[in-house]
Amino acid sequence: MPARILRHEYEVLLDMNSVPLPTAPGSSIQAVLWSGNCLRLLDQRLLPETEQWLECWNAADVAQAIHDMVVRGAPAIGIAAGYGVALAALAGEPLEPAIAQLAAARPTAVNLGWSLARMQRRAQAGADAAALVVEAQLIHAEDVAMNQRMGELGATLIKPGSTVLTHCNTGALATGGHGTALGVIRTAWRQHRIASIYHTETRPWLQGARLTAWELKKDGLPACMIVDSAVAHLMHVRGVDWVVVGADRIAANGDTANKIGTYQMAVAARAHGARFMVVAPTSTFDRACPDGGHIPIEERSAQELTHFKGLALAPEGTHAYNPVFDVTPATLINAIVCERGVVENPDTAKISALFESTP
């Protein structure tokens, strides 16, 4: 399966009001929809209780939606940002301020900057608003195709009868469709390679409890949720063959930033003989970043820890440290899966070779 859709093939199919995205077998979920002059985002803050769509009519709307986590997941953030630039162009807004506003919405996910840089290059090459819409749709469609490819590649690493554990939400809700880590799990399940699926609740936003559980149930995949702090116990008592996670940024040496809690899962996996797989498209690699120590880690409001849905959980005045990502060293990662291939026991040389040997 090709990892990239050729521009001329896509433009022949393109209809400004109906985007022919590749189908993602095993999931009908889409969280990002383009309707011609408006971006519609499934509001993930309200799931699973309410399926409500938020309409974005300009770049400021999209930036706010990214910051407020209406849309989340590195690939989906990048897709939304691309549409944000297109909306600015359609409205006749200056693109530089719009791009700067979008770039500031979330600092850790490198897909955001990658998408904006791609849109900016197209604009600087003379693309008009219609062409920028096409470019945003290409980013979206390519992501779906890449997810399907990664699903196939990652699934081949999983032996039949395996138990897998995932963290946060890396499915169709976090991407253009199908998913990265959850895409691998979907594909491996369809190929009868997986016996048991576990996922964490993923504090403090509960993406695992609210979103991953919702996706898996919607697609008919049986799964069992655990609290974040039960990971090591699960591995010790029941056994886990693979931990499969996504990524928000991968440094040149393979160090990987992902949802807070990922690092301790990798440590526990190494201690208990479980293997650890990172699944992310090449747009998540930041080859200008030498290692994890150079990855900016977003910190969010303490209120996300001290309150839940407006209700106080801790005494007033409680101080809280709320980093929302951590960095897993490459030395704890058994495999990084991207649409170009699989890098086992990643390091700088292997990642460099991946990019140099593949068009």
Summary of the structure (lengths in Angstrom):
residues: 359
radius of gyration: 19.4
end to end distance: 14.7
largest distance: 59.6
contacts: 1316
relative contact order: 0.12
helix: 43%
strand: 18%
